[in-house]
Every structure is written in structure tokens, then in C-alpha cells.
Amino acid sequence: MEKSKKTVSVAEMGKGSTGRVIRLDGGQGFTGKMDCMGIIPGAVITKVNQPFFKGPVVVKCRNAQVAIGNGMARKIIVEVLKD
């Protein structure tokens, strides 16, 4: 029996956790911005920092690190690959 994968938002991931983007819960403008940064369904991302309070979240996607707002991080749903 296969173990079910854990899905969380990027904001809920721990520092250093890696996940595969499974969905973007936003409109056309939001998904367009994420597309420009390479954060699309199927992309593997790693959370670089754990902000204190509600600061920006830094994620690594491919060979780039990008900072996204906490609200945006809550709209990116990932399947956790490595905690």
C-alpha cells in the first residue's frame, strides 16, 4: 500500500523542505507572475528561509532564489518530497 503524500502550502513548509508544485490557487495575474519565476505545476522548489511573523518567503526553483510574499506563498500548494 502506497503512503499518501503530504500536501501543504509553501508558507507551511519548514525551512529546507523540498516539494513539487501541484497547484496554484490564484487568478490569471498570480499564475502569470509565478510562471515568469518558474514556479509552475510540476516544478520542484525548496524553501530557503522560515520568516519570523509574516515576512517574505525565499524559495529556490531550478538555479534561482526568489522572494515571494507570504500571501502568495499560501497560494502555492506543494506535495512534500523531503522535510
N, C-alpha and C positions, 0 to 999 in steps of 0.2 A: 504494500500500500504506500502510495506516494505521500510524502509530507506536504501539507499545503504551505504555500509561500506567504510570507507576511507582507501586506501592503500598507504603506503609510505615506504621509506627505513628506516632502523634503524637510519641512520645518520640524517634523517629529523624529527624523533620523538622528542618530548620535554622531558625534564628531568622528571622522574616519570611516563611517559606514559607506558601503557601496550599494547601489541599486540600479535596476533597469527601469526606465521611464515606461509606464504602461498607459498613462493618460494625462491630458492637460485639461483641467476643469476651468476653462475660461473661454472668452469670446474670441473673435477673429483677430482683434488687435493684440491680445495677450499671446495667442498661439503664433502670430507672426513675429513678435519680439523673441519668443523662445526659439523659433525656427532659425532666426538670424544668429542666435548664440549656440546653435547646435543641440539644443535641448528639445528633442523630439521623441515621440514614442519609439522605443527600441534602443535609444541611446543609453549607455552606461555612464552614471555620474557618481562622484564621490564627494561627500560633504567635508569641507576643509575646516570649517570653524563651527563652534557652538556659541552663538551670540548670547550675550548677557541681556536680559529683557527681550526687546523686540527689534534688535539691530539687524543690519543686512546679513544675509547668509551667503557665504562663499562656497561655490561648488566647482569641482574640476570636471570638465567634459572634454573628452579627447585630450588635446595637449594645451588647453586653455583653462584659466581660472576666471570665473565671472562672479560678480556680486549681484545678488537679486534681493529685492525687498522681502520682508517676512510674509507679507500678504501674497506675493507671487509664489513664494516657497510653499505656502499652504495649498496652492492650486496645482502643484506638480505631484502626481501620485506615482510612487515607485514600488517595485517589488524588491524587497531587501535581498541582496545576494550575499553580503558579508557584513556582519556587525563590527 
